[in-house]
């Protein structure tokens, strides 16, 4: 089934109605993608533009990256925790996409230089069970249409060269820096009410390979409840399909690979089985 996404539609409508002030040109997109694929620090896109310009640029990047990274399999809400918003001067989250080719299995080994400016974070993925989620208005209603929860360590690449502006607009323009991500095993949502409560009450702990705690946060650190990330994305026009993955965003700060001392793990105390997901850096 062809995927519905608001990004190309937004770009087409915007271009058709008036000239977009700072939607990246084809030449800028080609340079960005070349730099992205070779882990080369690159220039910011749509730096002087609006969020509309940034989404137009993102749509163009998606169309060029899909042949390299595979199709979109979901969406990500970025800057969903207070530390992340403070770091980038954001007053609300930002939206991006997830590609099939970026996903790795639990325990995967990745180069410590997986990007031009690699970082990692404790995240979580919701797996959409059915399109009824698009009518949800509360976290409990979201969970009624989620088939599973998956532990997730995201390995973004901020990509932008030193001195380039990293703002909500420039982050959105590049799709909120997707590069790699490590997915843990599915935790089925058999009791939506119980899972709604568990996600709120859980404690998420990010550790280095030697066990040092790098960050720890409650479930409410993400927008008051992780499911609110899905509601926020829908408020921006995203329409989910069954099987979509929703990255809810970071439960703490972005961490450089050196602090992982060879890897990282995330534990979700309070979810069924207190699951853990891990990655090795080499």
Secondary structure, 3 states (H helix, E strand, C coil): CCCCCHHHHHHHHHHHHCCCCCCCCHHHHHHHHHHHHCCCCECCCCCCCCHHHHHHHHHHHHHHHHHHHCCEEEEEEECCCHHHHHHHCCCCCEEEEEEHHHEEECCCEECCCCCCCECEEEEEEEEECCHHHHHCCCHHHHHCCEEEEEEEEEECECCECCCCCCCHHHHHHCCCCCCEEEEEEEEECCCHHHHHHHHHHCEEEEEECCCCEEEEEEHHHCCCCCCHHHHHHHHCCCCCCCCCEEECCCCCCCECHHHHCCEEEEEEECCCCCCEEEEEEC
